[in-house]
Amino acid sequence: MRELTVIATAVAVCLVSMSGLVRAGMAQPGPHELTRAVNQYLADHGDLCVGKFTWPRVVTPADREAKTNDAVQLPVLERLGLVESTVVSAPTSAAATNGLVKSYSLSEKGRRYYLRKRQITVGAHDRPTAHDADLCVARLKLDKVVKWSPPEQVRGHFETVVHYTYHIKEAKWMDDPQARQVFPVVDRIIRHQDNMLMSVTVRLEDDEWRPVLPDAGG
């Protein structure tokens, strides 16, 4: 009986070891699996947007003084026909044009670029923000997977960070030099397509590598 117990224990140890080897092998992805995961990510999250979730948007004299994003960008979008402005507060004198408070709304043309879709955007200090819509100016598609980090276990799943190059199709009005100037991040992403690396985290779940999305905490 003791000999049978020893053999049974040895078999159990062997099976556990084999299971570990199988899991370790599955956690070593190749380009094919990761290409599928990145394509899955970009199919749902490949829109390049500019963080203007809600409209109308108000620009005050203090905003113009501080040169906030809205104060700099919205007049350019108005010139391009994407937004329309109305004065909501008159200046204290006829010469005090800087005292204007303006409200900007999307025009009919601008609404074509306002994507209504539940998304989570990582903003300042890597803080995820959930929102239901955004003004989007381009769309990314995968060029190729370039490299990935060694998979590590995170909360019970293997994860790896995949780095890839991309192609981009931008809105025609983003060819405008001033639009490119006031949206410098978008300009950089457009100019460096096919050679700048983007990244996404993917996780092994149910024997399949899937993109990991930011969590906005509900």
Secondary structure, 3 states (H helix, E strand, C coil): CHHHHHHHHHHHHHHHHHHHHHHHHHCCCCHHHHHHHHHHHHHHHCEEECCCCCCCEEECHHHHHHCCHHHHHHHHHHHCCCEEEEEEECCCCCCCHHHCEEEEEECHHHHCCEEEEEEEEECHHHCEEEEEEEEEEEEEEEEEEEEECCCEEECCEEEEEEEEEEEEEECHHHHCHHHHHHCHHHHHHHHCCCCCCEEEEEEEECCEEEECCCCCCC
